[in-house]
Amino acid sequence: MSSPSGQRGFNSRLRHSNQAYLRGRQSDSDHPPISRRIAFVLLEHFSMMAFTGAVDTIVTANLLSRTPLYRFQAVSLEGGSVLSDLGISIAADCELKTLDTTDLDLLIVCGGYRSDLNPPRAVLDRLRAVARTGTTMGALWNGSSVLALAGLLDGYSCTVHPESRAGLEESCPRVKLLPTPFVIDRDRISSAGANSALGMMLAVVRHQHGDDVVRGIEEILACDRGPEDIPDRPMPMLEASTALPDALRAILKLMESNIEEPLPIDDLAHYAQVSRRQIDRLFHRYMKTTPSRYYLELRVTRARRLLLQTSAPITSIAIACGFTGAPHFSRCYRDFFGVSPSQARAAQRL
């Protein structure tokens, strides 16, 4: 049954899978209308992978909020575009010398394996001027070397790509260089390579908007990342997680395999060879909800994916996901997402 207000919320881990589609349920109090502004200063031959990893994080964060959480722009040292390490040019929104710093929250210098780490004095002076406004300064790959040359990392901890480590240590002894993927030290942030750019930005988002937003981002961006990133390793599924007890994993797998005709909880207990009471305890401890509630959330999530990814009739989707018919499905969908299935599908096509 629906709650008295006629609304439901996702209680289990599945809320992260659905977070990008819950904007119809959000109010201004969920995410204050603050949009932080980030400038990415691209050095010639900057790492495209590091840049896109950082940008992907903030763009995905915006997908999870009714009000955009971040604005960003690409900035060149000079000229209208910057060549990446892949030979792909990125159009710059402006040059560093003309960058408006009025409401700038974060400036990140994006370097790369072949980037020139000895920019003109005017560039260093401009970076110092930006830092004096209170803007947080950051770096990707070996961008830390440029910030260090400007004296903006004196007394700070940072990291840098291993290829640039010796040079930075020699030329900037007041910088505390750490051998970690990324470092956040007060108003200075840095990452050492392409993969750690994502981790660094996730840490920034977590600090500013909390764990739920970060988990929502990870659900979208890290679906194919296994514990060891082994090629050909199957993508991790919740029911295959070794962090869960065997009995719970068996039940989750049974639920995943029986969406159209949901099994009674007592039957799930029988197949998993555990008591009903034990199932309740397992779900409460590991899934933070009840078995029946999780099963419903699982079916609603499957229905949402079919609704937005296929052109199947709503009635067919309802039946395929274990609902008694379109009216029952529509009520549940509206309770969870704040809009009807037909409204969600229409918005997806805009």
N, C-alpha and C positions, 0 to 999 in steps of 0.2 A: 504494500500500500504506500501511497505517497505520504510525505510529511504534511503536517497541518498547513504549511505555507504553500503546498503544491509544488515544492521544489526538492530535488535531491542533489547531493554532492557525491563525488567519487571518494570513497573512504580508503580504498586500497591503492596499491602501487599503480593501478591503471589510470589514476588521475594524471600521471605524467604523460601517458600515451595520448590523453585526450585534451591536454591543457591548451593546445593551440585552437581548439574548437569551443572553448568555454567562454569566449569573449562576450557572448550574448548574456552571460550570467554575471559579468563583472560590473562593478560600480566604480565611481571615481575613488572610493575609499580603498578598493583593492590595490590599485596602483596610482598613487598621487600623480597628477599630470605634470611630471618633471621629465623633460627630455634632455638627456646629457649629450653634449656635442663632442665628437672626437675627430681629430685631424690626423691622417696618416701621411707623413712626409716620406715620399718614395725616393730613395737613392737610385741612381742608374744601376741596372742589373739587380734590383731588389728581388728577394725570394718571393715568387708568386704564391707558393704554397703557404708560406708563413703569413703573408698578407691576407689571402683568402680565408685561412683558418681563423684569423682574428675577426675579419669582417663577417664571416659566416656566423660566428657566435652572436654578434650584436644584432644582425638581421633576424636570426632565429628568435632571439629574445623579443624582438618587436612583434613577431608572429604570435607570441603568447600573451600579448597585452592589448587591451582595447585602445589604450593610449601608447603611441610609440615611446619606447624607453630610451632610444638612442638615435642620434643623427650623426652621419659621418661624411667626410669629404676627403678626396685624394689631393695631395699637395705636392707640387714639384719644386725643385730648387730653382729651376729655370725652364721656361718653355711650356707648351700646351699639353705635352704627353711625356710619359716616362717608360723606358724600355725595361721589361722584367728579365729575369734570368732565363726565361723560356723563349725569349725573343718576341713576346707579346707586349704591345704597348698599351698602357692604361692612360686614358684621358684625365688630365688634372683639372680640378675645379678652380684652382688658383695657384699662384706661386707663393713660396714661403714669405717673401718680402711684402706681399700684399694681403696675407692672411689676417682676417679680422679675429682678434682675440677677445672681443668683448665678453662673449659668453662661452668661451672655450674651456672645457673641463679636462681634456686629456689630449696630449700630442704624442704620437708614437713615430719614432724614426725607424723606417723599414730598410734594413740592409740586406745584403746577399753575399754569396761567396766571392763574386768579382766586383763588388761595389768599392768605389773609391772612398776610403775612410779619412781622407784629408781634404775636407771641403774648404772653400774660400773663407777667409776671416769674416766676411759679411754674413755668412751662414751661421757661424758660431755666435756672432754678436746677436743675430736675430733669435737664435734659440735661447740665449741668455735673457733677452728681453721678454720672450714668451714666459719663461720660468718665473720671472719677477712678478708676473700678474697673478701668480698662485696656481697656475695650470699644472696639473700632474704631468710629469714627463716620463715617456716610456720608450722602449726599444725592442725591435725584433731582429733576430739573427745576430749581426754584429753592429747594429745601430748603437749599442752601448758605447762603442769606441768613439763615435761622434759626440755623444753626450758627455763622455769623459773628457774629450779634448776641449769641450766648452767649459769644463770645470763644474758641470752640473751633477756629477756623481761623487764629488769629493765628500768623504764622510758617510757615504752610502754603501750598502751592499748591492751587488748586481751580478748578472751572469752574461756570458757572451759565447758565441760559437767557438769551439775549441781551436779552430784555425787562427782566430784573432786573439786568443788568450795571452800568449807571450807578449805580443806587442802592447796590449793594454796594460799588462802588469808592469812592463818596463817604462812606459811613457806616463803612466798615471798612478804612482805609488800610493796616493791617498784614497784610492778606490778599493773597497773590499770585494774581491772577486770570489764568487762561490761556484763550485762545480755542480750546480743543480740545474734542472731543465728551465725553471723560471724562478724569479725572485720578486717579491713585493716588499719594499722597504719604505714605509711612510708614503710620500708623494713621488716615489720613483718605482717603476715597474720594468722588468726586462725578461726576455725569453731567449734561449740559446739557439733555437732552430725552428724548423717548420712545424714539427709535431707539438712542441711545447707552446707554440703561440696560442693554440686552442685552449690548452690547460691554463695559461696565464689569464686569458680573457674570461674563462669560466670562473676563475677565482675573483676577478674584478666584479663580474655580475653577481656572484654569490654575496660578496660584501655589500653591494648596493641594493640587491633585490631579494636575497635569501635563497634557501636551498630549493624550494619548490620550482622557481624559475629555472635554476641550473639543471635540475633533474628533468624538467621538460625539454630543455635544449639538448641534453645528453640523449634523451629518448629518441630525438629526431636525428642528431648528427652522429651518434656513436653506436648505431644499431649493428654495425659490422665489426666492431672492435672487440676481439676476444682477449683473454688474459695475456696472451703472448703474441697477438697479431699474427698467427701462423697462417700462411696462405692455404687455401682450401679447407680451412677449419670451418665447420658449420657456424652460422650466425647464432649467438647465444640466445636461448629462449628462457623465459622465466621458469618453466617447468623442468628445465635441464640444469638449473643453478645448483651447484654443489654446496652452496651455503644453506640450502633448505634440506630438511629431513627427507629421507627416502619416501616415507608415507605421504608427506605433503606433495612431493613432486609427482608421485603416482596419481594423486587426486587431481592435481592441476592438469596433468596430461589427459586424464579422463574427461575433465570439463572441456578442454580444448577440442577434444575429439567428438564431443556430443553437444554441439551447439544447437542444431536444428530440433533435436528431441532431448531436452535436458533430463539428466538422470536425477531421481530423488536423492537427497543427501544420504539417506539410509543405504541406498544401493551403492553409492560411492564408498561408504564406509565398509560395506561387505566386500567389494572388489579390492579395496586397498588393505583389507584384513586388519582394520582398526575399529575401535568403538566410535559411536556417534559423538560421545563426550570428548574423546581424544581429538577428533576432527575439529570440534569447536575450539579446543585449546590451541591446536596448531594454527588455525586461521587467526585467532585472536593474537597470538604471539608474533607470528611472522608476516601476516598479511594485514594486520590492524583492522580487521572487519570479520563478519560472520561468513560461513561458507555460502549461504544462500545469497547474501548481498554481493559477494565476489562473483558468483556465477551470473548474477544479473548484470553487473558491471562489465563482465567479459562479453556477454551477449550484446549489450548496448554498444560496446566498442567495436565488435565485429560488424554490427549493423551500420554504424557510422562510417566505417571504411567502405563497405559495399555501397552505401548511399552516395558517397562522394567520389568513388573511384569507378563506378559502373553506371550504366543506364537502366539497370533492372528496375521493374516496377516496385513501388514502395510496399505493396502487398506481398510480393514475392520475397523481398528482403525481410519483411516481418516474419513470415513463415520460416524462412531459412535460418533465422536467428532465434527461434523458439518462442516467438510471441503468438498469441492466439489469433491475431489479425491486425490489419492496419490501424484501427482505432486504439487498440491496446499499445501497439508499438509507438504511435504518435504521442500518446500521453506520456509514456516513459521517456521518449526522446526529448520532449519539451521539458519534462521535469529535470533532466540532466543538463541539457544544453541551452535551455532558455528560448529555443526556437523550434518550430515544427520541422519534421523531415523535409517537407516541400520547400519551406523557407531556407533551410540549410543548403539544399541542392541548388536552388535559384541563386543564392549568394555565391556559391562556389563557381557558378558559370559566368559571373560578372567579370 
